[in-house]
Amino acid sequence: MLFLLLSLLLAGGASARWRCEPAEVAVGEPFELVLELTHADGTAPLSLLQGEPAFDDSWVVLARRPVRELARQEGEVTSAISWSVAALEPGTRALSSALSSVSFAEPVSSIQVGGAEIVVRGVLADGEDAPRPLREFERGFAGEDAGAGGGFSFWWLGALVPLLAGAAFVLLRRRRKGAPVTARGPLAELDALERGIDEGRGRECVYELTRLVRQAYDALRARPRPGLTDEEWLVELRGALEVPSGAVEAAAAVLARTEAVKYRGVLATPWALHETFALARAALAALAAAPAPAGPTQEVAA
């Protein structure tokens, strides 16, 4: 047995182990997918790795971390390579399918993938098995009670008047300040905007969220497109080479949620809005990790 162990060490035997840090996150919250390699001293860790994880559209890859050394002992080193990832869907999710595109060089004789699993929380609290009651609209608004004797128009006017008043107040306040809110940065503005959900301004937050996401993407490309509809804007974005595909799909997931509220009459419940904001946070994080457009591309765009 000792002879076999010595033979493996001399042959440069190595092992690989996948794990997630932390083991539980919320939808849109980044975590680290870590590849831990134990190899002979003097072996380059990247020489043992062949290929990259292939994530589908339910994940967003934010960044790949540089190789770092975790431990060292006589003749052996433990190194780590990691990817910063965010999940766009809740549940207990295994990453084994994404890892199927990764292979290893011959010295790697042991591979463990059991730790490549993460628990992704939705916005429902512990013990809840259904969305919470609506806060911003009366129960039955625009639903089955709408046709019961003219109540629909009453509630529609009752909801529309304070909404318009609130929008007018926001516009006046911005004019007085004279500086755009986006100066704080999209993620900071996103946090401030999300607080409006629990203050009863859910529907207003949906429109502001769409504006925020579109402006952040347009700023990266230096191509503002405020005149396009959300659908036209997304079609144009999909043809943009400077935006990573993961960031594009993350934006598409956000717009699918906001479109349902803005144009299809889906009621904006607080739990659903918080989940939409989690998707937007992942989209903006993916966008922030994207490389800046090259100089020649900027000159052509100008």
C-alpha positions in Angstrom: 0.0 0.0 0.0 2.8 2.4 0.9 4.4 1.6 -2.4 1.2 2.5 -4.3 0.9 5.8 -2.5 4.5 6.7 -3.3 3.9 5.8 -6.9 0.9 8.1 -7.1 2.8 11.0 -5.6 5.7 10.5 -8.0 3.3 10.3 -10.9 1.8 13.6 -9.9 -1.6 12.2 -8.8 -4.2 14.9 -8.1 -7.8 15.1 -6.9 -10.7 17.6 -7.5 -13.7 18.6 -5.4 -16.5 20.9 -6.3 -18.4 22.8 -3.6 -20.6 25.9 -3.1 -20.0 28.8 -0.7 -22.3 29.5 1.0 -24.6 26.5 0.8 -27.8 28.6 0.9 -28.6 32.0 -0.8 -31.6 34.0 -2.0 -32.7 34.4 -5.6 -30.2 36.8 -7.3 -27.7 36.6 -4.4 -24.2 35.7 -5.6 -22.4 32.7 -4.3 -19.1 31.0 -5.2 -18.8 27.8 -7.1 -15.4 26.5 -6.0 -13.2 23.9 -7.6 -10.7 22.7 -5.1 -7.6 20.9 -6.6 -5.1 19.0 -4.6 -2.0 18.4 -6.7 1.7 17.9 -6.6 3.9 20.9 -5.7 5.1 22.5 -8.9 2.0 21.6 -11.0 0.1 24.5 -12.4 -3.6 24.1 -11.3 -4.9 25.5 -14.6 -3.0 22.8 -16.5 -5.3 20.2 -14.8 -8.5 21.9 -15.9 -10.0 21.5 -19.3 -13.1 23.4 -20.2 -15.5 25.7 -18.3 -18.8 25.1 -16.6 -21.7 25.6 -19.0 -24.6 27.4 -17.2 -28.1 27.6 -18.7 -30.2 30.7 -18.7 -31.4 30.1 -15.1 -27.9 31.2 -13.9 -25.9 34.3 -14.2 -22.1 34.1 -14.1 -20.7 37.3 -12.6 -17.0 36.6 -12.7 -14.3 34.0 -12.6 -11.8 34.4 -9.7 -8.1 34.0 -10.0 -6.4 30.8 -8.8 -5.6 31.0 -5.1 -3.6 28.7 -2.8 -5.5 27.3 0.1 -2.9 25.0 1.8 0.5 23.6 1.3 2.4 20.7 2.8 5.4 18.7 1.9 5.2 17.9 -1.8 1.5 18.8 -2.1 -0.6 22.0 -2.7 -4.3 22.6 -2.4 -5.5 25.3 -4.9 -8.9 26.8 -5.6 -10.5 28.2 -8.8 -14.0 29.7 -8.3 -16.8 31.3 -10.3 -19.1 34.0 -8.8 -22.7 32.9 -9.8 -26.2 34.0 -9.1 -29.4 31.8 -9.5 -32.5 33.2 -11.1 -34.8 30.4 -9.9 -35.5 29.2 -6.4 -35.2 25.6 -5.1 -32.5 23.0 -4.2 -30.4 23.1 -7.3 -27.6 20.9 -8.4 -24.9 22.2 -10.7 -23.9 18.8 -12.0 -25.3 19.5 -15.5 -23.2 22.7 -15.7 -20.1 20.8 -14.7 -20.5 18.1 -17.3 -18.6 20.3 -19.8 -15.6 20.3 -17.5 -12.9 17.6 -17.8 -9.5 17.1 -16.2 -6.1 16.2 -17.2 -4.8 12.6 -16.6 -3.1 13.3 -13.2 -6.6 13.9 -11.7 -7.7 10.5 -10.4 -10.5 11.5 -8.0 -13.4 13.9 -8.7 -16.1 14.8 -6.2 -19.2 16.7 -7.3 -21.5 16.1 -4.4 -20.9 19.5 -2.9 -21.9 21.3 -6.1 -25.5 21.9 -4.9 -27.1 25.0 -3.5 -30.3 25.9 -1.8 -31.9 29.0 -3.4 -34.5 30.7 -1.3 -37.5 32.5 -2.9 -39.2 35.4 -1.3 -41.7 33.4 0.8 -40.9 33.4 4.5 -40.5 30.2 6.5 -43.9 28.5 7.0 -45.6 30.4 4.0 -46.9 28.2 1.2 -48.7 31.0 -0.7 -48.2 34.7 -1.6 -49.1 37.2 1.1 -52.2 39.3 0.7 -52.0 42.4 -1.6 -51.2 45.7 0.0 -51.4 48.2 -2.8 -54.8 47.3 -4.2 -58.1 46.1 -2.7 -58.8 42.3 -3.0 -60.7 41.6 -6.3 -59.4 44.7 -8.1 -59.5 43.9 -11.9 -60.5 40.3 -11.0 -63.7 38.4 -10.9 -65.5 41.2 -9.0 -64.9 43.6 -11.8 -68.1 42.8 -13.7 -70.4 42.8 -10.6 -72.4 45.9 -11.1 -69.9 48.7 -12.0 -67.5 48.4 -9.0 -64.6 48.2 -11.4 -64.7 51.8 -12.5 -64.9 53.0 -8.9 -61.8 51.1 -7.7 -60.0 52.0 -10.9 -60.5 55.7 -10.3 -59.7 55.3 -6.6 -56.4 53.6 -7.4 -55.5 55.9 -10.3 -55.8 59.2 -8.5 -53.2 58.6 -5.8 -50.9 56.9 -8.3 -51.0 60.0 -10.5 -50.5 62.3 -7.5 -47.6 60.2 -6.4 -46.0 60.3 -9.8 -46.4 64.1 -9.9 -44.8 64.4 -6.5 -41.8 62.4 -7.6 -41.3 64.5 -10.8 -41.5 67.7 -8.9 -39.0 66.6 -6.3 -36.6 65.5 -9.0 -36.8 68.9 -10.7 -36.2 70.7 -7.5 -33.1 68.7 -6.7 -31.7 69.2 -10.2 -29.5 66.1 -10.1 -30.4 62.6 -11.5 -31.0 59.9 -8.9 -28.8 57.6 -11.0 -25.7 59.5 -9.8 -25.8 57.2 -6.7 -25.2 54.2 -9.0 -27.8 51.6 -10.2 -27.4 49.1 -7.3 -27.7 51.9 -4.7 -30.8 53.2 -6.5 -32.2 49.7 -6.7 -32.0 49.3 -2.9 -33.7 52.7 -2.3 -36.4 51.9 -4.9 -37.2 48.4 -3.3 -38.1 50.1 0.0 -41.0 51.6 -1.8 -42.7 48.2 -2.1 -43.4 47.9 1.6 -44.6 51.5 1.6 -47.5 50.7 -0.8 -45.8 52.1 -4.0 -45.4 48.7 -5.7 -46.8 49.6 -9.1 -44.8 52.8 -9.3 -41.7 50.8 -8.4 -42.3 48.5 -11.4 -42.1 51.4 -13.8 -39.0 52.8 -12.1 -37.3 49.4 -12.0 -37.7 49.1 -15.8 -36.2 52.5 -16.3 -33.3 51.8 -14.0 -32.4 48.5 -15.7 -32.6 49.9 -19.2 -30.6 53.0 -18.3 -27.8 50.8 -16.7 -27.5 48.7 -19.8 -27.6 51.7 -22.1 -24.9 53.4 -20.1 -22.5 50.4 -20.5 -23.0 50.6 -24.3 -23.2 54.4 -24.4 -26.3 54.0 -26.5 -29.4 55.4 -24.8 -32.6 54.1 -26.3 -35.4 55.7 -24.3 -37.8 55.8 -27.3 -38.0 52.1 -27.8 -40.6 49.9 -26.2 -39.4 47.3 -23.8 -39.8 44.6 -26.4 -37.9 46.6 -29.1 -35.2 47.5 -26.6 -34.7 43.8 -25.7 -34.5 42.8 -29.3 -31.9 45.4 -29.9 -30.0 44.4 -26.8 -29.7 40.8 -27.9 -27.7 41.9 -30.9 -25.2 43.8 -28.8 -21.8 42.1 -28.8 -20.5 44.1 -25.8 -23.1 42.7 -23.4 -22.5 39.1 -22.1 -25.3 36.7 -23.0 -25.8 36.0 -19.3 -26.5 39.6 -18.5 -28.8 39.9 -21.5 -30.9 36.9 -20.3 -31.0 38.3 -16.8 -32.4 41.6 -18.2 -34.9 39.6 -20.2 -36.1 37.8 -17.0 -36.7 41.2 -15.3 -38.6 42.7 -18.2 -40.8 39.6 -18.5 -41.9 40.2 -14.9 -42.4 44.0 -15.3 -44.2 43.6 -18.6 -46.8 41.4 -17.0 -47.6 44.1 -14.4 -47.4 47.1 -16.7 -49.2 45.8 -19.8 -51.1 42.6 -18.9 -52.8 43.7 -15.7 -51.1 41.2 -13.4 -51.4 42.4 -9.8 -48.1 43.5 -8.3 -48.0 41.7 -4.9 -45.2 42.5 -2.5 -43.7 39.0 -2.5 -43.6 38.9 -6.3 -42.1 42.4 -6.5 -39.3 41.5 -4.1 -38.5 38.5 -6.2 -38.4 40.7 -9.3 -36.0 43.1 -7.6 -33.8 40.1 -6.7 -33.6 39.2 -10.4 -32.8 42.9 -11.2 -30.0 42.8 -8.6 -28.5 39.8 -10.3 -28.8 41.5 -13.7 -27.1 44.6 -12.6 -24.4 42.6 -10.9 -23.8 40.6 -14.1 -23.6 43.9 -16.0 -21.1 45.4 -13.6 -18.9 42.3 -14.1 -18.9 42.8 -17.9 -15.7 44.2 -19.5 -15.8 47.8 -20.7 -16.3 48.1 -24.5 -13.1 48.3 -26.5 -11.9 51.7 -27.7 -12.5 51.1 -31.4 -16.1 50.0 -30.8 -16.7 53.2 -28.9 -15.3 55.3 -31.7 -17.5 53.6 -34.3 -20.6 54.1 -32.1 -19.8 57.8 -31.8 
